[in-house]
Amino acid sequence: MLTSTFEHDQLKKYAIVFGALFNDISIHRDDSGDDAIQKLKVPLMYGPKDKALARVNQNPTGLHHDRPAITLPRMSFELGGMTYDPTRKMQSAQRLSAVLPGNDNAKAALYSPVPYNIEFRLWIMVKNSIDGQRIIEQILPYFTPQYTITAEIIPALSLSHDIPVILNSVQMQDDYEGSYEERRSIVWTLDFILKGFFYGPVTNTGLIKLAEANIFNALDSNTHIATVSVQPGLTANGLPTTDISETVAYTLINESDDWAYIVQIDEEM
């Protein structure tokens, strides 16, 4: 069963799609007169919040002034679990096809994808309450609670589809307790569901350029009374035609050509 080796990097692409939603958020800081004095672009990283907060509180030498720190505010996100979504299941035998680049005599095909709900979690880490509020206010209006983005999942076939991203919950945690040596951390946690698809291997299939069928008078007859030939009908100028005498040879017809059909019946007495 599992003998085909293929790589679509779909999970990686879904993570990139999700991260791209939050990769261009900036906030302003104001003075006492509510005038903007500083503009900050909020960095985004992949990984759990504990890793980022550990860098904030890390003190390798034991001296307070030697403590390295990362810039806040900062955001991080992480891919979580996945669950099968039967509500979006399509017919398993359905095939999707596309023309192979540079090859007019073959098509690439794959079966219907399998739908999965992919969990993502986004953390917003700030040291001032107003910073967190201003970041959250730039995110929430776009999720109602769903935001849809279009992405190309299988570039070789130019296969893209709409990807809904659903915001499920928003939580805020303010760790203000502790000694004066400890840093205050305000963390917003947002849980999302990305409705993705997973595609199987791509197979190459040839084009049907000529079809012939024999017609019999009875089920037990060994002699057919007619032959039906069906092929694309194109003139030398690439125009559809129903006149078989004007039709170019089917071996010269490519996938990119227009299609018209002619039927030829040869009676056999």
N, C-alpha and C positions, 0 to 999 in steps of 0.2 A: 504493500500500500504506500508507505512513505519512502518511495524510492527516488522521487524527483528532487534534485537540488536546485533551489532557487532563492534569490534574495531580493526583496523589495524594500527593506528597511522601513517598513510602515510605522512601527512604533517610534522610531527616531524621527520620522517626518511629522507624526502627530505631536510629539514633544516640541518640535520646532514651531509648528502651527500654534500651539498653545502659548509658548513663550513669546511669539511675535505679537500677541494681543497686548502684552504689558511691557514691551521693550522700549517704549518711547513716552514715558510718563515723567513730567517735571513738576516741581512745586516752587512757589515763591515764599521767602521769609520776609516779614515786615518789621519795621521799627515801631516805636511807641506811637507814631502818628499814622500807622497803617499804610505806610509807603513801602513799596517793595525795595529791598536793599540787596537781596541775594536770590539767584535762581539756581536750583539744584536739579540735575537729572538723576532720577532714582535708578541706581544700578540693579540689574537683574542677573541672578545666577541660578544654576541648576544644583539642587541638593537640599537636604533637610535644614530646617531652621536651627536645630541644635548645633550643627557644624558651624554656621555663621555666628551664632551667639557665643560659641566656645572661643572663637577668635577675638571677640570683643573682650571677654573676661580672662583671656590667657595672660599669664604672668610668669615667664620661664625663669627669671632671676630672683623673684621675690621682692623686687623694688618697684614701688608704685610708678616712678617716673620712667621705668623701662618697659612698662606694659604696652605692647603694640595694640592697635585698635583699627578696626575697619570703619569706614565712613558710614554714618547713619544719616538719613534713612536708606534702607536697602530692602530689596525683595528677593525671595527665592521660591522655587517651585519644585515639585517632585511628582513623578508618576507613581500612582498607587496600584490598586488591584484592577481586575477586569472581570466583567460578567457578561454572559451571553444574553443577547436581546432578541427574544423570539418574536416580538411585535414588528420587527423590521426585516424578518426573514423573507427572502425572495425564493422563487422556484429554483431548486438546486440544479436542475438540468438546463436552465437557461444559460446561454453562452453570449458573451460580449466579444465583439470582434472589431479589428481596426486594420487599416492598411499598413504594412511594414514599410518604413521609409526606404526609398530607393529600390523597392521590389514590387512591381505591378502584377506579378504572377502568384502572389501568396498573401495570405492574411494571418495576423496573429489573433489568437482567440484564448479566452479564459472563461471559466465558469463563474457563476454569480458569487459575489463575495459573502463572507460570513459576518453578520453584524455583532459588534461588541460595544459595550459601554465601558469607557476607560476613565478611571478616576484620577483626577489631578488635584493637588492641594497647593495653594499659593499663600505664602507668608509675607507679611509686610512688617518690617522691624523698624521702629523709630525711637527716638529719645524724647521727642516732644509730642504731646497729644495733638496739637494742631497740625503737625506734619502728617500724622496718620489719617486724620480726618480729611485733609485735602487730597490725599492719595485715594482714599476710599470713594470720595465724591466724584472722582474722575473715572471710576470703574462701574459703579452701580447703575448709572443711567443707561448703559448699553445692554444690560442683561435684564430681560423682561419676562421670565428669567433666562431666556434663551438668546444667544447671539450666534449667527450663522456666518461662517467664513468659507469661501471656495478655495480649494487647494488641489494641485495636481499630484495625485498619489502614484500613478504609474507613468512617469515621463516618457518612457520608450513608446508608449501607445497614445500619448497625449490624453490620458484618462484622468479626468478630474471630477469631483462631485462636491456638493455642499456638506459641510461638517458643522452640525449644531453643537454649541458649547453651552451647557446649562449651569447656572449658579444655584447651588442647593442651600448653602448656609454661609453666614458671616458671624464670626465670633471675635471678641477682643479680650486680651489678657494684659493686665497692668501689674507687673511685679515691682511694687514700690517698697515692699518690706525688706529689711536687711540692714547691714551696717553701712556707714558712710563710704567705706572703701568699695562697696559693690555698686556696679553700674545699674541704673534703672533701665528696664527693657519693657517697651510696650509693643505687643505683637498682635497683629490682626491675622486671623486665619480664615481663608475662603476656600470652600470645597466646591469642586466643579465635576461635571460629568461630560466627557467628550464622546459623541456618538460616532464611532468610527467603523470601518469595514476592513476586513483582511482578505486579500486576494490570493488565490492559488497560483500554480505555475502557468506560464504562458506557453501555448503550443502553436506551431505553425500549421496552417491548413492551406491546401491548394484551392484554386478557383474552379468552379464548374462552368466551363465554356461551351459545352455541348452535351445535351441530354437526348437519348433516344429511347423510345418505348414501343414494344411490339403489341399489337392489338389482336386478340384471338376471338374467334367466333363462339367458341364453347370452352368450358373449363377443361374438358378432356381432349381438346384438339392440340395437335402437335405442330400445326401450320398456322402462322399468323396471317391475317388478311390485310393488315396495314402497319406501317411504321410511322410513328410520330417523332419528328426531330425538332428540338427546341434549342435555339441558340440566340445570342445577342445579335440584333440586326443593326449594323452600322454601315453607312457608305464610306467611301474613301475620304470624304470630307468630315467624317465623324458625326453625320446626321442620322437619326433613326430612320429605318425604312422597313416596309413590309414586303418588298420585292426581293426574293432570294437571289435573283440574278445580279442585284446591285450590292449584295452584302459581301463585305470583306471576309477573308478566312478567319475562323474563330481563333486560330492560333495567334493572330495579330491583335486581338482585343485584350486590353489591359483593364485593370481594376479601376483606373481613373477615368475610363471612357464612360459615356452615357449608355444607358441600357434601353433596349427595345426588344421585343420578342416576336419571332415569326414561327409559324408552324408549317411544317411540310409533311404532307401525307402521301406516301407512295403506296398505291393500291397493288396488291398481289392477287392475281387470279389463279 
